[in-house]
Amino acid sequence: MAGGYRIAEPGADLAAAAALLSSALDTPLPQDSVFFGEIALSGDIRPVGRMDARIKEAAKLGFPRAIAARHEALPREAHGLTHIAGLIEMIGGRGGKRHGS
């Protein structure tokens, strides 16, 4: 985006990364899912505050699936990630076409 984009909420890191990967790999993200988690410079995905409340609110808004940092408080219906490589594998493995192929 011209001029850049500033994100103040650390929980939005994973959503922004998922959107960028989706675009780069020309693969749509699942429409029934939300993404949240903080991404460290090492690529580790860290849990954010109020994970349970975030998942409940997302479900109320019609998003039954959450992709977030792996954490003991993460409910069974959520998909937990520990590293950005897992997100790349998850999105890249969805069979999307790649630019230039």
N, C-alpha and C positions, 0 to 999 in steps of 0.2 A: 504494500500500500504506500503510495507516495506520501512522504512526510513522516512515515513511521506510525506505530501504534503502541501506546503505553498501556500495560496491564498492571493494575494495582493489586489485584486479588491473586495470591499465589496459587490458589486452587484452580485457576484458569490455565495454568501452564500446560496441563495435559490436553485440554480441549484445543488450545492453539496449535500444539504439536500435531494432534490428530488431524486438524483441518489442513495444515501445511502438507502433511504426508498424503492425505487423501487427494489433494490437488496435484502434488508431484507425481503420484503413482496413477493418477486418473482412475481412482477407485472410490466409489461413494462410501460414506460411513453409514452404519446401520441407523435408520431413521427412528428407531425405538430406543435409542441409547443416549446417555449423557456421559461426559468424560470430565473427571476432575482429579487433580493431584498436583503437587509441586514437583518440578523437575530440577534436580541438582545439576551442577556443572559436570559431575561425573556421569550423568545419565540416569542415576537412581531416581525412582519415583517415590516421593515421600507422601505419607498421609497428611491430610489437612484437617482442621478443626470441624466439628459438628458433622462428621461423615454420615452418621445415621439420619440426622435431620435433613441433610442434602438429598439423600436417597429417598426418604419419605416424601419430600416436596416434589422431587422429580416424578415420582410415581403418581402423585396427585395431578401433575400436569400432563400425564399420559406417556411418560417415559419409564417403562417397567424394568429396563436394564441399565446398570451403571458399570462403567469401566473406570476404575480408580486404583489408588495405591493398595497393594496387598497389606492387610491389617487384620488383627484378630477380631476387631469390631465390625468387619465387613460382612454383610449378610450373604447367605448362600447364593442368592440370585444375582449378586454382583460379580464381576470378573476382576480379579486382582492382578496387578502388574507390579513388578519390582524394578524394572529397568526399561529404558526407552527402546531397547532392542526388542522387547516383547511387543510393544506397540507397533514397531515396524513390521515384525513378523505377522502380527494379527491383521494389519491393514494390507500389507503386501501379499499375504497369502489368500486374499479374498478373490483372486482371479481377475483383477482389473487389467485393462490394457494399459500399456506404458507408452509414453510419448516417444515417437521416433521408431516404433516397431510396426 
